[in-house]
């Protein structure tokens, strides 16, 4: 990227602050429903096996719709700018939360998750926003700051959702819908556009589909097998997210309040690592090395979660996974730096669509594994099957990353 393509330092600082506020509000609203959506689905289920199946179906609906539309929304943000696509996403969340709060049947939950999944690519567009206003050498740190905003949302949202859900399961959805409305107003009246007219590109339907997006993503110079790393690590993360609340309920008898506090711990660690420790880690390790160490840490952490015998261990293990929280920002910066200034939205949309594909598969896999262990007695080590599977996925992702970086180093040495 040329110097002329990068905004001045004062504009960058203002832009980063604006997008972090938008992401923070967005993640608080999403975090609010995490401890209560599985129990809400459970009110329509006859037993634990049905509960696991229908929660998987609800999660599948969102991921499937998001998988299909993320490349389209990413490409639209390259053409029309980031702000209008973010506003569409905030609208989708607002609609989803209010309709879910008033749902009287499972088909309503699935239908609204399909609609809201199709309307939003907020994470991808926020990442493209950051890439617009940040030179390549600072992107790992900036993506870490954005990750800290995600983490702060997870500090506040799940705890609030757990407490409100203890009063009424529907209350967190109304509050989340109100926050999504606030975010829409903030985006409409305050949030500035990050993509100048001269860096926009024409929208092309031929490229705005998942298959074309994946092909272009894997063709980026220096990316290659990292697509597999993103896919496998993303699948592990989504299986973990899909399984966490039901797993802790089946194994330890946790409810919304306990799950809210456990996700609070995740948010605290995300803020500490990505907001404060990441710049220091990047001085000690290259982004490539940080990816390797982070995947290794995640592999061990997932296995220990599955083998945990007491509820308090779940939270203790979170604080041991320091490097695991840093790897996502590192790999995000490697992908962003491989793309040029005019297709950041399309590139981040492709990453988002790839993650959405994993979000489609994760509920099927996670719900199947949970269904298989749902009748086991509380505390049985086999209930950890979803987490053992996540550990395996992270280990395979680690292998692909190590092999890719080793070959890249060998190629550079040969060229020199």
C-alpha positions in Angstrom: 0.0 0.0 0.0 1.4 3.4 -0.9 1.7 6.2 1.6 -0.9 8.2 -0.2 -3.4 5.4 0.3 -3.1 5.6 4.1 -5.0 8.4 5.9 -3.2 10.8 8.2 -2.5 9.8 11.8 -5.2 12.0 13.3 -7.8 10.6 11.0 -6.7 7.0 11.7 -7.0 7.5 15.5 -10.5 8.9 15.2 -11.6 6.2 12.8 -10.2 3.4 15.1 -12.1 4.9 18.0 -15.3 5.1 16.1 -15.2 1.4 14.9 -14.2 0.1 18.3 -17.3 1.7 19.8 -19.5 0.2 17.2 -18.0 -3.2 17.7 -18.2 -3.0 21.4 -22.0 -2.2 21.3 -22.4 -5.0 18.7 -20.6 -7.6 20.8 -22.4 -6.6 24.0 -25.8 -7.2 22.3 -24.6 -10.5 20.9 -23.0 -11.6 24.2 -26.3 -10.9 26.0 -28.1 -13.8 24.3 -25.3 -16.4 24.5 -26.2 -17.8 27.9 -29.9 -17.7 27.3 -30.4 -18.9 23.7 -29.8 -22.6 24.4 -32.2 -22.6 27.4 -34.8 -20.7 25.3 -34.5 -23.4 22.7 -34.9 -26.0 25.5 -38.3 -24.6 26.4 -39.5 -26.1 23.1 -37.7 -29.4 23.5 -39.0 -32.6 25.2 -35.7 -33.9 26.5 -31.9 -33.3 26.4 -31.4 -35.1 23.1 -34.1 -33.0 21.5 -32.6 -29.9 23.1 -29.2 -30.6 21.6 -30.7 -31.3 18.1 -32.9 -28.2 17.9 -30.2 -25.9 19.3 -27.9 -27.2 16.5 -30.7 -26.5 14.0 -31.1 -22.9 15.2 -27.3 -22.3 15.1 -27.1 -24.0 11.7 -29.7 -21.6 10.2 -27.7 -18.5 11.0 -24.4 -19.9 9.8 -25.9 -21.2 6.5 -27.4 -17.9 5.6 -24.3 -16.0 6.6 -22.1 -18.3 4.5 -24.0 -17.5 1.4 -24.2 -13.8 1.8 -20.9 -12.8 3.5 -19.0 -12.5 0.1 -21.8 -10.5 -1.3 -21.9 -8.1 1.6 -18.1 -7.8 1.7 -18.0 -7.0 -2.1 -20.8 -4.5 -1.6 -18.8 -2.8 1.1 -15.9 -2.4 -1.4 -18.3 -0.7 -3.8 -20.7 1.3 -1.5 -18.4 1.7 1.5 -18.3 0.1 5.0 -20.9 2.2 6.7 -24.1 1.2 4.8 -23.3 -2.5 5.1 -22.7 -2.2 8.8 -26.0 -0.4 9.2 -27.7 -3.3 7.4 -26.0 -5.7 9.8 -27.2 -3.7 12.8 -30.7 -3.8 11.4 -30.5 -7.6 11.0 -29.4 -8.1 14.6 -32.1 -5.8 15.9 -34.8 -7.7 14.0 -33.4 -11.0 15.1 -33.4 -10.1 18.8 -36.9 -8.7 19.0 -38.5 -11.5 17.0 -36.6 -14.2 19.0 -37.9 -12.6 22.3 -41.5 -12.9 21.0 -41.1 -16.3 19.3 -43.8 -18.9 20.2 -42.4 -21.8 18.1 -39.2 -23.4 17.0 -39.8 -22.6 13.3 -39.9 -18.9 14.2 -36.5 -19.1 15.8 -35.0 -20.9 12.8 -36.7 -18.5 10.3 -35.4 -15.3 12.0 -31.9 -16.7 12.3 -31.9 -17.3 8.6 -33.0 -13.7 7.9 -30.6 -12.1 10.4 -27.7 -14.3 9.2 -28.3 -13.2 5.6 -28.3 -9.5 6.6 -25.0 -9.1 8.5 -21.3 -9.5 8.0 -20.4 -7.1 10.8 -17.1 -8.7 11.8 -15.8 -8.9 8.2 -16.7 -5.3 7.5 -15.3 -4.1 10.8 -12.0 -5.8 9.9 -12.0 -4.2 6.4 -12.7 -0.9 8.1 -9.6 -1.3 10.2 -7.5 -2.3 7.2 -8.8 0.8 5.4 -7.4 3.1 8.0 -4.2 1.2 9.0 -0.8 0.7 7.3 0.2 -2.9 6.9 2.9 -2.9 9.5 0.4 -1.8 12.2 -2.5 -4.1 11.3 -1.7 -7.0 13.7 -1.7 -4.5 16.6 -4.9 -2.9 15.3 -6.7 -6.2 14.8 -5.7 -7.0 18.4 -7.4 -3.7 19.5 -10.5 -4.8 17.7 -10.2 -8.2 19.3 -10.1 -6.4 22.7 -13.3 -4.6 21.8 -14.8 -8.0 21.1 -13.5 -9.2 24.4 -14.9 -6.2 26.3 -18.3 -7.0 24.8 -17.9 -10.6 26.1 -17.1 -9.2 29.5 -20.3 -7.2 29.7 -22.7 -9.1 27.5 -22.8 -12.7 28.9 -22.8 -11.6 32.5 -25.7 -9.2 31.9 -27.5 -11.9 29.8 -27.0 -14.5 32.6 -28.4 -12.1 35.3 -31.3 -11.0 33.2 -32.0 -14.5 32.0 -32.2 -15.6 35.6 -35.2 -13.2 35.9 -36.8 -14.0 32.5 -35.3 -15.9 29.5 -36.9 -13.4 27.1 -35.6 -10.3 28.8 -32.0 -10.4 27.5 -33.3 -10.5 23.9 -35.3 -7.3 24.4 -32.3 -5.6 25.9 -30.1 -6.8 23.1 -32.6 -5.5 20.5 -32.5 -2.1 22.2 -28.7 -2.1 22.1 -28.7 -3.0 18.4 -31.1 -0.1 17.8 -28.6 2.2 19.7 -25.8 0.9 17.5 -27.8 1.6 14.3 -28.4 5.2 15.5 -24.7 5.5 16.3 -23.7 4.2 12.9 -26.2 6.4 11.1 -25.5 9.7 12.9 -21.8 9.3 14.1 -19.8 6.6 12.4 -17.7 8.0 9.6 -17.0 6.2 6.3 -13.5 4.6 6.1 -13.3 3.8 2.3 -12.7 6.9 0.1 -14.3 7.0 -3.3 -11.0 6.6 -5.2 -10.4 3.2 -3.5 -13.8 1.7 -4.3 -14.3 -1.0 -6.8 -17.2 -2.1 -9.1 -19.4 -4.8 -7.7 -19.3 -8.1 -9.7 -21.8 -10.8 -9.1 -19.4 -13.4 -10.7 -17.0 -12.9 -7.8 -19.6 -12.4 -5.0 -20.2 -16.0 -4.2 -18.5 -18.3 -1.7 -16.7 -20.5 -4.3 -15.1 -17.6 -6.2 -14.3 -15.9 -2.9 -12.5 -19.0 -1.5 -10.6 -19.4 -4.8 -9.4 -15.7 -4.7 -8.5 -16.0 -1.0 -6.3 -19.1 -1.5 -4.6 -17.4 -4.5 -3.4 -14.5 -2.5 0.4 -14.4 -2.4 1.7 -15.9 0.8 -1.7 -17.2 2.0 -2.2 -20.6 0.3 -2.6 -23.3 3.0 -3.5 -20.7 5.6 -7.0 -21.0 4.3 -7.0 -24.5 5.8 -5.7 -23.1 9.1 -8.5 -20.6 9.2 -11.1 -23.2 8.3 -9.9 -25.8 10.9 -9.3 -23.3 13.7 -12.6 -21.6 12.9 -14.5 -24.9 13.0 -12.9 -25.7 16.4 -14.0 -22.3 17.7 -17.5 -22.7 16.5 -17.9 -26.2 17.8 -16.7 -24.9 21.1 -19.1 -21.9 21.0 -22.0 -24.2 20.0 -21.2 -26.8 22.7 -20.1 -24.7 25.7 -23.5 -23.9 27.3 -25.0 -27.4 26.8 -21.7 -29.1 27.7 -21.4 -27.3 31.0 -25.1 -28.0 31.7 -24.8 -31.7 31.0 -21.5 -32.2 32.9 -21.7 -29.7 35.8 -25.4 -28.7 35.9 -24.6 -25.0 35.1 -27.4 -22.5 34.3 -27.4 -19.1 32.5 -25.7 -17.3 35.5 -22.7 -19.7 35.7 -22.3 -19.7 31.9 -22.5 -15.9 31.9 -19.6 -15.7 34.4 -17.5 -18.2 32.5 -17.9 -16.2 29.3 -17.0 -13.1 31.4 -13.7 -14.8 32.0 -13.2 -15.3 28.3 -13.9 -11.6 27.7 -11.4 -10.5 30.4 -8.6 -12.7 28.9 -9.4 -11.4 25.4 -9.1 -7.8 26.5 -5.9 -8.4 28.5 -4.2 -10.4 25.8 -5.3 -8.5 22.6 -5.6 -5.1 24.1 -2.4 -5.0 26.3 -0.2 -8.0 25.9 -0.3 -8.4 22.1 2.0 -5.4 21.2 4.6 -6.9 23.6 4.1 -10.4 22.2 4.7 -9.1 18.7 8.0 -7.7 19.8 9.0 -11.2 21.0 7.5 -13.2 18.2 6.7 -12.7 14.5 3.0 -13.0 13.5 3.9 -16.4 12.0 5.5 -17.7 15.3 2.5 -16.3 17.2 0.1 -18.3 15.0 2.1 -21.5 15.7 2.3 -20.9 19.5 -1.4 -19.9 19.7 -2.6 -23.0 17.9 -0.5 -25.2 20.1 -1.9 -23.5 23.2 -5.5 -23.9 21.9 -4.9 -27.6 21.2 -3.9 -28.3 24.8 -6.6 -26.0 26.3 -9.4 -27.7 24.4 -8.3 -31.2 25.5 -8.1 -30.1 29.2 -11.6 -28.5 29.0 -13.0 -31.8 27.8 -11.3 -33.7 30.6 -12.2 -31.2 33.4 -13.8 -32.9 36.4 -15.0 -29.7 38.2 -16.7 -26.6 37.0 -14.1 -24.2 38.4 -11.5 -25.9 36.2 -13.3 -24.5 33.1 -12.6 -21.0 34.2 -9.1 -21.7 35.5 -8.1 -23.1 32.1 -9.3 -20.0 30.3 -6.6 -17.9 32.0 -3.9 -20.4 30.9 -4.7 -20.0 27.2 -2.8 -16.7 26.8 -1.2 -17.4 23.4 -4.4 -18.9 22.1 -6.1 -15.5 22.4 -3.3 -13.8 20.4 -3.2 -16.0 17.3 -6.4 -14.8 15.6 -5.1 -11.2 15.3 -1.8 -12.5 14.0 -3.4 -14.6 11.2 -5.9 -11.8 10.4 -3.0 -9.4 9.8 -1.2 -12.0 7.5 -4.4 -12.3 5.4 -5.1 -8.6 5.2 -1.5 -7.7 4.3 -1.7 -10.2 1.4 -4.7 -8.3 -0.1 -4.5 -4.9 -1.8 -6.3 -1.7 -0.6 -9.2 -2.0 -3.0 -10.4 -5.5 -2.1 -10.1 -5.6 1.7 -13.9 -5.9 2.0 -14.0 -8.8 -0.5 -11.0 -10.5 1.2 -12.5 -10.1 4.7 -15.9 -11.2 3.3 -14.2 -14.4 2.0 -12.7 -15.0 5.4 -16.1 -14.4 7.0 -17.8 -16.7 4.5 -15.2 -19.4 5.3 -15.9 -19.0 9.0 -19.6 -19.0 8.3 -19.2 -22.3 6.4 -17.5 -23.6 9.6 -20.4 -22.2 11.6 -22.8 -24.2 9.3 -20.8 -27.4 10.0 -20.2 -26.8 13.7 -23.8 -27.1 15.0 -24.2 -30.3 13.1 -21.0 -31.8 14.5 -21.3 -30.3 18.0 -25.0 -31.2 18.3 -24.3 -34.8 17.1 -21.5 -35.2 19.6 -23.6 -33.7 22.4 -26.6 -35.9 21.4 -24.4 -39.0 21.6 -23.3 -38.2 25.2 -26.5 -36.5 26.5 -27.6 -39.6 28.4 -24.3 -40.2 30.2 -24.2 -39.5 34.0 -23.2 -36.0 35.1 -19.4 -35.7 35.4 -18.6 -38.6 32.9 -15.3 -37.8 31.1 -16.9 -38.8 27.7 -19.2 -35.8 27.8 -16.1 -33.8 26.8 -16.2 -35.4 23.3 -16.9 -32.0 21.5 -13.8 -30.5 23.2 -11.6 -33.5 22.3 -12.7 -33.0 18.7 -11.8 -29.3 18.9 -8.3 -30.3 20.2 -7.9 -32.6 17.2 -8.9 -29.8 14.7 -6.5 -27.3 16.3 -3.7 -29.9 16.1 -4.3 -30.4 12.4 -4.5 -26.6 11.9 -1.1 -26.4 13.7 0.4 -28.9 11.3 -0.8 -27.0 8.2 0.5 -23.7 9.6 3.9 -25.1 10.6 4.3 -26.7 7.2 3.3 -23.5 5.3 5.6 -21.3 7.2 8.5 -23.8 6.9 8.1 -23.9 3.1 7.8 -20.1 2.9 11.1 -19.7 4.8 12.8 -22.3 2.6 11.5 -20.6 -0.6 12.8 -17.2 0.6 16.2 -18.7 1.5 16.4 -20.4 -1.9 15.5 -17.1 -3.7 18.2 -15.2 -1.6 
